[in-house]
Structure formats: structure tokens, C-alpha cells
Amino acid sequence: MKIKKLKLPGLCIIEPKIFRDKRGYLYETYNENSYLKFIKSKIVQVINSNSKKNTIRGIHFQYPNLQGKLVSVLQGKIFDVTVDIRKNSPTFGKWCGVYLDAKKKEQLWIPKGFAHAYLVISKTADILYKCNCKYYPKNQKYIVWNDSNINIKWPTKKPILSKNDANAIMLNEHKNLPRWKKK
């Protein structure tokens, strides 16, 4: 596998080695020994999501139980966005967007301290999250998808949103955010 670092520290794209032949393909989606080198914690929960075109899921984060995620697309294509929400971080409020699709089989690692969202570009998409912390519904926090201070360049003007996402608040209105720890 190849690992490509992205513009925000800690984020990376994992390109698996794909073995193809006349029958189809085979590739490894997770190997604890390999992934622990950069994830630094075990995967404890796997979540599958299906959404239709123009759906934005996010911008979400868990607090105080921070959650790192390994995101992959099983079917379809998405525009995946991460936002640094760590107080005092040099990149606080900055975002990074990447396209992920089922054809390339790439995975996106999102460490703790980042909020996450995605927009479905294809007719539908199946997304798999491998998480390093259990999901706690009461810890779920929402940032409005079009927060003008973050200024994400979404490739849509009229997204389909959940009630929680439609009623979300701006990042600077959140009282409790993780702290950035200089390494």
C-alpha cells in the first residue's frame, strides 16, 4: 500500500495494492499490523452508510469521546471533507476535500480532532467507516455544512440534509472542542 499525506497534518490517503485478473480483483482493506503504524489505535467499530446523490452527511464530530475514522467507498463516488476542530491548532478551522470512489479503492484516514462530512456525487454511494472509538449518540456534534468561516467549496448548491445537519451551528458557536497537543 502507498500512503499519501494531505495538506492538514495527520490526514492521509491509503492506496491499496489491488490484484486483478480475469475473475475480478482482490485487495486488503485492513491489516492491523500495517495500519497501527499510522492509526496508533485499534479499530473497534465498523459502520456502513448508504446515501443518494447530493446528500451531505456532516459536518460531524464526537465530543468528548473523539473518534478517528478510516473511510472507504464500496460503491459510488463522494467528495469527502475534513475540518480541523482542535483549539489552538495552527490549522484550526481549515478544511481538506478529496474525491473517493469505489473504482480506486482508496481509503481516507481522519485522526481524532477532525470533523467529517461527505457529499454523494454518484447516483448512490455505500460508505464504510472503520472507527477507533465507539459511536456515542449523545456525543454527536454538528457544524453547519455551509459555515462561512470554514468556506468549503462544495460541488453542489442544494444538498439533501438531515434535520440535524440542516439545524447545525457554526464551528465558532461550539463551546466544547478538543485541544491541539503539540508533538
Secondary structure by P-SEA (a helix, b strand, c coil): cbbbbcccccbbbbbcccccccccccccccccccccccccccccbbbbbbbccccccccbbbccbbbbbbbbbcccccbbbbbbcccccccccbbbbbbbccccbbbbbbccccccbbbbcccbbbbbbbcccccccccccccccccccccccccccbbbbccccccccccccccbbbbbbcc
